[in-house]
Amino acid sequence: MKRFISIFLLPVAFSVSSFASSAVENVDPLAFQKLIDSGEGIVLDVRTPDEVAQGQIGEASVIDFYADDFQRKLGLMNRATPIFVYCRSGGRSGRTAEMMEQMGFEKVYNLSGGIKAWEGKGLPLSKSAIAPAKSAEGMSLGSFKEAIAESDSVLVDFHTNWCVPCRRMRPVIDQLEDDVAGRARVLRVDADASPEVASAFNVVGVPVFVIIKGGQEIARLNGIVSLEKLKETLLEGS
């Protein structure tokens, strides 16, 4: 009887493991399009700048797979947000998806066949409607501390040039800076140009908005945030 139970349980254990879930899913172009249209994730293009100039899928954040700091930039993305990644034919994006899974990203969808398969289905390409900002000068941690010491209330906008949500928030931060003039300061920090500062604040999932009062962080907001929410949090108690 004991031998029968042992033989019976073995295949059941293997059956369970074979259905273990994975953070990475390879999808065809039509499924990829539906995922983008859902508006619930971030599109990531890992091609070179020359390739990107020929057209993009959706409004994509762009990180060159061959860049020396590629993995560090991946680490600035929000691990809890679905990522829709693609390249020219699926090779680079496939390796990127595996890398992101190892880094702890919860869900990554890789476009099988890449942009070539996308075009093969007659699906559209586009160019980003939001122009990237000029490259920012780096800021040391020392100069950053000096800057926040100049005001009792500071909102620090941690962003990158390649991040689409960051670019979407740019006009919101412009307006916020005008609205709080004389009452608080807005400090913009490019996490790529100032990695020491970004690391000190454990910045992940740009854009990140850190509220500092009296030299101490009191609140942190991530992603797309309304002007009203940012202003309310920054001026609370003022």
C-alpha positions in Angstrom: 0.0 0.0 0.0 2.8 2.4 0.9 4.6 1.6 -2.4 1.4 2.4 -4.3 1.0 5.8 -2.7 4.6 6.7 -3.4 4.3 5.8 -7.1 0.9 7.7 -7.4 2.1 10.9 -5.9 5.3 11.3 -8.0 3.6 12.3 -11.3 1.2 14.6 -9.5 4.2 16.6 -8.1 5.6 16.9 -11.6 2.3 17.9 -13.0 2.0 20.9 -10.6 5.5 22.2 -11.4 4.9 22.0 -15.1 2.1 24.5 -14.7 4.2 27.0 -12.7 3.5 30.6 -13.8 6.2 32.7 -15.4 6.6 36.5 -15.4 7.4 36.4 -19.1 4.9 35.7 -21.8 5.6 35.7 -25.6 2.7 37.1 -27.6 1.9 37.6 -31.2 1.4 41.1 -32.8 -2.4 41.1 -32.5 -2.3 40.2 -28.8 0.5 42.7 -28.3 -1.7 45.4 -29.8 -4.5 44.6 -27.5 -2.2 44.8 -24.5 -1.0 48.3 -25.6 -4.6 49.4 -26.2 -5.5 48.4 -22.7 -3.4 51.3 -21.4 -2.4 49.3 -18.3 1.3 49.0 -18.9 4.5 50.6 -20.4 5.7 49.9 -23.9 9.5 49.4 -24.1 11.5 49.6 -27.3 15.1 48.2 -26.9 16.3 49.0 -30.4 19.1 51.4 -31.4 18.4 55.1 -32.0 18.7 54.6 -35.8 16.1 51.8 -35.7 13.8 53.9 -33.5 13.9 56.8 -35.9 12.2 54.6 -38.5 9.1 54.3 -36.4 7.9 53.0 -33.1 5.0 50.8 -31.8 2.8 53.0 -29.8 4.3 55.7 -27.6 7.3 53.7 -26.3 10.0 54.3 -23.7 13.3 53.7 -25.4 16.4 52.0 -23.9 19.1 50.9 -26.3 19.9 47.2 -25.6 23.5 47.8 -26.5 24.0 50.7 -24.2 26.6 50.2 -21.4 24.0 51.2 -18.7 21.2 49.2 -20.2 20.5 47.1 -17.1 20.8 50.1 -14.7 18.1 51.9 -16.8 15.9 48.8 -16.7 16.2 49.0 -12.9 14.6 52.5 -12.9 11.4 51.1 -14.4 8.4 50.2 -12.2 8.5 46.4 -11.5 4.8 46.2 -10.6 3.6 47.6 -14.0 3.2 45.3 -17.0 6.0 45.9 -19.5 5.4 45.4 -23.3 8.8 44.9 -24.8 9.9 44.6 -28.4 12.9 44.9 -30.8 13.4 44.3 -34.5 12.9 40.6 -34.6 12.4 39.4 -31.0 16.0 38.4 -30.0 17.0 41.4 -28.0 13.5 41.8 -26.5 13.5 38.1 -25.5 16.8 38.5 -23.6 15.5 41.7 -22.1 12.4 39.9 -20.8 14.5 37.2 -19.2 16.7 39.8 -17.6 13.6 41.7 -16.2 12.2 38.5 -14.8 15.4 37.9 -12.9 15.2 41.5 -11.7 11.8 40.9 -10.1 9.4 42.4 -12.7 6.0 41.0 -12.1 4.9 40.7 -15.8 6.7 41.2 -19.1 5.1 40.6 -22.5 7.6 40.0 -25.3 6.5 40.6 -28.9 7.3 37.4 -30.9 9.0 38.2 -34.1 9.5 41.9 -33.1 8.6 44.9 -35.2 9.0 42.9 -38.4 6.2 40.6 -37.4 4.1 43.7 -36.4 4.6 45.3 -39.8 3.9 41.9 -41.4 0.4 42.1 -39.9 -0.1 45.6 -41.4 -0.1 47.2 -38.0 0.8 50.9 -37.7 4.0 52.5 -36.6 4.2 56.0 -35.1 6.7 58.6 -33.9 6.5 59.9 -30.3 4.3 63.1 -30.1 6.3 64.3 -27.1 9.8 65.4 -27.9 12.5 64.3 -25.5 14.1 66.9 -23.3 17.7 68.1 -23.7 20.3 66.1 -21.8 20.5 67.3 -18.3 23.7 68.1 -16.4 24.5 65.7 -13.6 24.2 66.7 -9.9 26.3 65.3 -7.1 24.8 64.3 -3.8 26.5 67.2 -2.1 25.1 69.8 -4.5 21.7 68.2 -4.2 21.7 68.5 -0.4 22.7 72.2 -0.8 19.8 72.7 -3.2 17.1 71.3 -0.9 18.5 73.2 2.0 17.6 76.4 0.3 13.8 75.9 0.8 11.7 74.5 3.6 9.4 72.7 1.1 10.8 70.9 -1.9 9.3 68.6 -4.5 12.0 66.6 -6.2 11.0 65.3 -9.7 13.2 62.2 -10.4 12.8 61.4 -14.1 14.7 60.2 -17.2 14.8 61.4 -20.8 13.8 58.0 -22.3 10.7 57.4 -20.0 7.4 58.2 -21.6 5.5 58.7 -18.3 8.2 61.2 -17.3 7.7 63.1 -20.5 3.9 63.1 -20.0 4.4 64.6 -16.5 6.7 67.4 -17.8 3.9 70.0 -18.5 2.3 69.1 -15.1 5.6 69.8 -13.3 6.0 73.0 -15.3 2.5 74.2 -14.1 3.2 73.1 -10.5 6.4 75.1 -10.5 4.4 78.2 -11.5 1.6 77.5 -9.0 3.8 77.1 -5.9 6.4 79.8 -6.7 7.3 81.7 -3.5 5.8 78.9 -1.3 7.9 75.8 -2.3 10.6 74.8 -4.7 10.5 72.2 -7.5 13.8 70.5 -8.2 14.2 68.3 -11.3 16.7 65.5 -11.1 17.6 63.3 -14.2 18.2 59.9 -12.7 20.5 59.0 -15.6 22.6 62.1 -15.2 22.6 62.0 -11.4 22.8 58.3 -10.5 24.4 59.0 -7.0 21.4 61.1 -6.0 18.9 58.6 -7.5 20.6 55.7 -5.6 20.6 57.6 -2.3 16.8 58.0 -2.6 16.3 54.4 -3.9 14.5 55.6 -7.0 12.6 52.9 -8.8 9.8 53.3 -11.2 10.3 56.8 -12.7 8.8 59.2 -12.6 9.1 59.5 -8.8 8.1 62.7 -6.9 9.7 63.1 -3.4 8.4 65.7 -1.0 11.0 67.0 1.4 10.3 69.4 4.3 12.9 70.6 6.7 15.4 68.4 5.0 13.4 65.2 5.6 11.3 63.1 3.1 7.7 63.2 4.2 6.0 61.7 1.1 6.6 59.9 -2.2 4.4 59.6 -5.3 5.1 57.5 -8.3 4.0 57.4 -11.9 1.3 59.6 -13.5 0.0 62.0 -10.7 -2.5 64.8 -11.0 -1.4 68.4 -10.6 -3.9 68.7 -7.7 -2.5 65.8 -5.8 1.1 67.0 -6.2 0.2 70.5 -5.1 -1.9 69.2 -2.1 0.9 67.0 -0.9 3.6 69.6 -1.3 1.7 72.4 0.4 0.1 70.4 3.1 0.8 72.0 6.5 2.2 75.1 4.8 
